[in-house]
Amino acid sequence: MLTRLYISNYALIDELEIKFDNGLTIITGETGAGKSIILGALSLILGERADSRSVRNPENKVVVEAAFDISTYALTDFFSENEIDFWEDECIVRREINANGRSRTFVNDTPVNVSVLKELTSRLVDIHSQHSNMLLSKPSFQLSVLDSIANNKEIASKYEVEYICYKNLQKQLLERRSEYEKSRTDEDYIRFQLSQFEGLKLVENEDVELEDLQKKLSNISEIKENLWMINSSLNGEENSILQQLSVISQRLQSTERNLSDIGGLGERVQSALVELKDIAQTVSYVDDQLVDDPRQLEIVEMRLNSIYELERKHNAASVNELLSIQQQYENQLSLINNSEDQIAEIEAALGAQQVKVAALASDLSESRKNAAQLFVSELKPLAQALGMRNLAFDIKFVETDFSSTGADAVEFLFAFNKNQALLPVKDTASGGEISRLMLCIKSIIARSMNLPTIIFDEVDTGVSGDVANKIGEMMGDICKRIQVLAITHLPQVAAHGDNHLMVYKADDEESTLTHVKCLNNEEHVLEIARMLSGKDVNHAAIENAKSLIETKK
């Protein structure tokens, strides 16, 4: 529950700290005293948009801090998932706003973004104001009411998981069918292109080897002439290089015996002679192997021309790139050939998943219909006690396609007068009736709400007398289960409070400021007397106030 609220530099509030107890806390004050300001500050803690116009002194920042007792609520997983320090028994939420409107948010002194703040505080506080009455006509809210009464959280979570899986399979099937249809349209083109690749029977790096062979065959006459001249120079019949080197080697070796200055030169020439003999043999062998074959050259050039033509067609730079393109066509053709089997597999999986979703949706629907019967039986007497004596109420169920919330569409139908047709609430109820209906609904779902605190902001506007007293009784009943804060102008409601906070304005030398006072028993009586009689509190008003409080007891 909410235990403390600290506000500084916000609108008409300089600095304010309010402590809260369990039970029903009544908040009263004259119009314009600042009750809405306090609620606005609390809304910042719930993640509402920050407004720089609310900054009282631009030189300082707005600070709003709330402390919650979470000892009985299982929130450890939330703190762990969001990497927030978990403080046993207490959670402190702080929002800071600068004059430029930028804000920072902290949970237990850990910086968090606003989305995390909203998720956390949605589990801690529910603010119900007159604006919330518009929710009553929304199908999503009506469905959530039934789920809350039926305690469908666990089954709804299971359904949502299976529904997401179901939608993913639907998406896969749609995409696969689309790909298959497109592939089928392109199948003849793909097969034609692939036939050209398969006809060539390309080999990796083939173009490089063919281009080398083409150069050799195109210049074979010049190559053989050069090889012949080299071989003749090295190993010809007369005065060849090898013959001359052999003579030089012999003479050097003979001279070395008498002239040590040239020692070793003969051996070096002999080594060169051996190397040149090997070169001469290699040149001779290569020359013998070379054959001037115009037909082979023609075949090579025809092969290269076919490769070059395919490269130009597919904007490729090499045979290896062509092979990569060929692989892509083969993959596309394989996809076409296998698509029917893949589609059949997805269809089978989708059918099985649909059975799961349908079973869970059916369980949800049955649970909601049971909850609807209970809800109708409980709402009528509560609404009749609040002055809607002729209320007729029913819930219409319409089976729908699967959605994220199941296969149900629901509609609350009301009639407020005898012999009146049941109609949607927006077509038949006044603002006051909707407000009282929402209070009845909150009273019913509070029994199953796993929520520490609910705040009612002037939901009793437009009622008086015995109806106002019944509203107070209803709030008193809700506070037996959860903490209730109620902003009210009705003394009959205020009399039911376990705690009473009075909001008032006071002037100092420079400005007007909002303050909050926690009233003791005597002050509680006087405030209710003021609400009964206005500014002039007389003995009769005090006695009347005491009577209201005693009636509550």
N, C-alpha and C positions, 0 to 999 in steps of 0.2 A: 504494500500500500504506500501511498504518498505520505512521507513523514515531515518533510520540510521543503519550503520554497523560498529562495533568496532572489531578490530583484534589485538591481541598482541602475540608475541613470536611464530609466525607461519611461517615456511619456511624462506623466505627472508624478512619477515615483523617483525620489532621490535615492533612498536606500530602504529596503524593507525585507524583513524575514518573518515568515509565517510558519508556525508548527501545526501539524495536523494529527488528530487521533483517529482511531477506527470508529465505526458507527456512522451516524448521520451528522455531517457538519453543515450547518446553515450559514450562508453568507448573505447578509443584508446591507442595505445602505440606500440613501436617497439617490434618485436618478442623477447621473453625472458625477457621482462620488468617486468612481474609478473601478467598479466591479468588472466591467468589460476589459479594462486595462490589465487587471490581474489575470483574467482569462487569456488575454492576448499574449501576455508574457509566458504563460504556461503552454500556449500553443507553439511558441518557439521551441520549447523543449520537445514537443511532439513532431518537430521537423517542418513546421509551416515556414513560408517564405519570410525572410527578414526584410524589414522596411527601414531605410536610413532615417525616415521622418520620425521614427519613434525614439531616436537618440536624443535624450534630453540635453546634454551638454556635449557639443561636437568635439571638445577637447578630450573627452573620456569615452570609453567604450561601454556599451550595454553588457551587463552580465546577468544571466538568468541561470540559476542552479537549482536542481531538484534532487532530493534524496528519496529513495524508495527502499522499503523493507521487502526483500525478495526471498526471505528465508524459506518460505513454503512453496516456492515456484521453481520448477526444473528449467533453469536457464544456463546451466554450465556448458552445454553443447554449443549454444549460441555464442557465448564468450570465447570458447575455444576456436570455433570456426572463423571468427572474425579477429582472432589474435588480440583480444582485449583481456586485461588483467581481471580476474574474477575475485571480488572481495566478498567473503562469506557474509551473508545476511543483509548486506547493503549494496546498493548501486547508486552512484552519483553521476548525474547527467548535467553538463554545463554547456551553455551556448554564449558566445561572445560576438558582439556586432560592433563594427567600426562605423564612423560617421559616413564613410563612402558606401555603406551597405554590405560590405564584405563580412562574412561571418566565419567563425571557427567553432567546431563542435568536439566535445570530449566526453568519453564515457570512462569513469574511473581513471581520469587523468590520461587516457589514451586517445589521441586524435582519431576521429572517425569521420566518414562522409555522411551527408544528410540521409542517404538511402539506408545506411546501417542504423542511424538514429531512429528513423521512422519505423523500421522493422522491430527494433527493440521496444520503443515506447508504445507501439500498437499492442504489445502484450502486457502493458502496465496500466494504461489509462484509456478510457473511452469518454470523449466529450460529446454530450448530446445537447444540442441547442435547437432553437426554433428552425434554423436552417436545415437541421438534420431531418426535419419532418418530410422534406421532399423525397427522402430515400424510400418512404413507404410505398410510393407508386412504382418503384424500380423493381423489375423482375429479379435482378441479381440479389437485391436486399431481401426480398420475400423468400427466395430460395435459401439464403443464408440463415434466416430465422428458423426455418424448418430443420436445417442441418444442425443448428445449435441446439434446438429442443431434442432432436433425435440423437445428439452426440455422435454425429457422423464423421468426426475428424479423421479417425483411423481409416475407415472404409473409403472416404473421399480421397485420402492421400494415395491409397492403393489404386483406386480407379484412375487417378491422374497419371500415375506412373505408367499403367498399362495403356491408357489413352494416348499418351505421348508416343509410346512404341507403335501403337496402331497407326497414328498419323504419319510417323516416319516411314512405315512400310507402304502406306498409301503413296507417299511422295516417291519412294524408290520405284514402285510399280509404274507410276505415271512417267517418271524420267526414263525408265528402261523401255517402256512402250514407245515413247517419243523417239528415243535413240534408235529403236528397232525400225520404226516406220521410216525414219530418215535414211537409215542404212539400207533398207529395202529399196528405197527410191534410187539410191546411188549404187546399188549392187552391180548392175550391168556395166556402169562406168568403171567401177573398181576392178571387176574381172577383166575388162579390156586392158586397163593399164597394167594390171599384174601379168597378163599374158605377154606383154612386150618385155617386161623384166625377165620372166621365166624363159622366153625365147632366146635371150642373150646369154643366159646362164653365167652371170657375172661372177668373177672371182676377186677376192680382196686384193687391192694394190695392183690389179691387172693392168691398168692404164699406164702406170709407171714402167712396168716391164715391157709392155708393147711399144711405148715411145722410145725406149732404149734400143730395142730390136729394130725399129723403123730407121733410126739414125744409122745403125750399122749397115743395114741392107741398102739404104739409099746411097751410101758412100763407100761401097765395098771395093770398087775398082781403085779408088785413091788409097784406101786402107791397105790393099794387097801390094800396091806399088811401093808404098812407104815401108812396109814390112820386108819386101824383097831387098830394097836398097839397104836397110839396116842389117839384114842378115848377110848380104854381100860384103858390106864394110867390115863387119865383125869377123866373118869366117869365110871369106872368098878364097879363090884358088891362088891368087897372086897378091903378095904384099898386104894381107889382111891385118886388121888390128890385133887379132889373136896371135898371128905369126910374129908380128913385130914385138908384142909384149913378151912372147916366149924367148925371143933372142935377148931382149933387154934384161929379163930375169936371169938368164944364164950368165951374161956378162957381169951383172952386178954381183952375183954370188962368187964369180971368179975374182973379181977385183977386191971384194971384201977381205979376202985372205991376206991381201997386202996393204989394205987401207981401212983402218978401223973407223975412220970418220964417216964412212957410209955403211956401217954395220946395220943390218936389219932391213935395208931398202930392198934387197932382192926378195926377201920373204914377203914384204908388203906388196910388191909387184906381182908375186906369185898368187897372193890372195885375190888381188884385183882380177887376175887372169881367170881364176876359178869362177868368180862372180860373173864375169863377162861371158864365159862359156855357157853358164846357166841361162843367162839372158838370151844368148844366141839360140839355144835349144828351144826356149819358150817361144821366141818370135817365129822360129821355123815351124813349131807345132801349130801355133795359132794360124799361121799362113796356110798350112796344109788343110786346116779345118774349115776355113772360109770358102764358101761356094757362092758364086754369083748366080742367085736364083730369083729372077724377076717374078716368078709365080708366087713365091713365098712373100715377097715384098707386097704384092698386090693383095694377098690374103690379110696381112697385118694391117695395111692401110684401110681395107674394107671394114675390118673389125673395129679399128679406132674410129672410123667415121660413124659407125653405128652407135658406139659409146658416146661420141661427142654430140650426136643428134639427140640421144636420150637425155644427156646432161643439159642441153639447151632447153629441151621441152620441160624439164622439171627444175630448172634453175639450180642445177647442182654443179659443183666444182671438181668432183672426182668420182671414181667408181665407188669409193667407200661411202660417199654421201648418197649415191644411187641405191646402194645396198640398204642404207638406213630407210630410205623412202619405200623401198620394196617391202621392208619389214612392217612398216606402217600399214600398207595396203593389206598385207597378210593378216595383221591384227584385226583390221576392220572386217575382213571377210570372215575371220574366225568368230568375231562378235556376232555377225549376222547368222552364222551357222549355229551358234550356241545360244542366241537370244531367246528362242522359244523355250528352251529348257530352263534358262534363268528366270524368265517371266513366269513359267509354271511353278518354280520353286518359291518365288516371292508371293504368288497368288495363294499357294498352299499355306505359307507362313501368315499371310494376311487373314486368311480364313480362320486359322487357329487363334490368332490374336483377337479377331472379332468376337469369337465365342467367349474369350476371357472378359473382354470389355462389356459384352452384352450381359454376362452373368453379374458382374459388379454393378453395372448400371441398373439392372433389375433389383439387386439388393438395396441400392440407394433409393430407388423409386419406392419400393415397399416400405422402407424405413421412413421415408418422407410422408407417405400416405398415412402411416400409423401416427406419426408425429402431428400431422395435420388434424386428425380427429381429436387428439388430445389438446392441441392448440385452440381449436374452435371451442371446445367445451370449457377451457380455462379463460379465454378472452371475453366471452360474453358476460359472465358475472362481474368481471373487473370493470368492463366498459359500462355496464348498467349502473354500477355503483358510482361511476363518474358522470352520471346524468344522461347517458345514452340508453334509456330504458327500452326503446323499441329496436335496438340494434339486432340486425340479422347478419350473419357472417358465414361465408363458405369459401373454400379454396378449390379452384378449378385446376385440374391437371391435364396437360396436353403432351402426348408422346412426341418426341422430336428425334431428329438425327443425333448421333453421338456428338457431344461437345465436351469442353474441358470440365463441365460440372455434371455431366451425366446425360440422360436422355429424357429429361423432364423440363417442361416449361410450366411455371405455376403463375396463377393470378389470384390475388386476394379480391374478393367481391363483397361489397357491403351494401346494406340498406339501413337507413336511420329512421325511417318512418314506416308505419304499418301499411301493408299492401303495396309497398314500393319494390320495384324490381331490383335484384342484386346487380350492382354495377361496380366497375373499377373505382378505387378510392378517389382518384383524381376527378371523376365525373359526378361524385355524389357528396363528398365530405367537405365541410367548411374547414378553415384553418384551425379553429379551436378544437373541432372534432378530431382532426388529424393529430394535433398535439397530444390530446388525451389518449388516443389510440396508441401512439408511439410510446407513451409512458406505460400503458398496460403491457405492450409488447416487451419493453425493456424489463419490466417487472417479472414477466414470465421467463425470458431467456436468461435473466440474472441467476436463476437457479442452476443453470448449466454452464454459465460463462466461467472460464478459467482466467479471470481478469481481476487484478487487485482493486482497481478504483474506477468508479463511474461518476461523471460530473454532469449534473442537470443545470442548464443555463436558461432560467426563466421559462421552463416548459409549461408552467402553470398560468401563463398569461391568458386573460379573458375568462377566468372562472372565479367563483366566489362561494361563500356559504358552505353547505355540506359537501359539495364536490371538492372544494379546496381542502377540506378536512380529510376526505378520502384520498386525495393525492398525497397528503402528508403521511397518512397511514401506509399508503403503498410504498413510499420512499423508506418509511421506517421498516417495512417488511424486507425490502431489498437489502438494507444495510445490515441485516442479520447474517448475510452471506458475504458481502463485499463492502468495502469502504465507499460511502456516498457523500459527495459534495453537492449542495443544492443552492444555487443563487435564486432568491425568490423575493417577491414583494408581498406575499400573502402571509398574514399572521397565523392563519390556520396551519400552513405548512411549516412555518418557522417554529411553531410550538412543539413539533415532533422532533426537533433537533437534540442530539446528544451533546453537541458542541455548537457554539455560536460565535461567528466572526462578524464584526461590524466594520464596514468600509466607510470612511469619511474623508472629507477634504478640510484642510486647515491652511490658513495664510501665515507666512512669515514676512519678514521685511521686504523680501525680494520676489517671492513667488507663491503660488498655491500648490500644495502637495497633497498627494493621496496617502492615507495612513490606514492601518488595520489594527483593530483592537479585539483581543480575545475576551469575551464577556463572561463574568461570573454569573452565578444563579440570579442574583438580584438584578444585575444589568441585563440579563437575558429577559427577565420579566418586563423591565422598563422599555426595552427595545420593541418587544411585541406590543406593549401598550401604545407606544408611539406609532407603530404600524396600524393599530386599530383606530386611533383617534387623531392622528396628525401631530403637529408640534405641541399642542397643549395636552399634556398627559395629566389626566385627572384620576381621582380615586376609582371611579367606575371603570375606566380603561384598564387600570392596574388589576382590579378584581377580575375583569373579563379575561385579561391575559393569564392570570393565575388559573382561571377556570379552564382555559384552553390547554395549558400545560398539564393540569391535573387529569384532564380527559385523556391526554396522550398516555399518561402513566397507567 
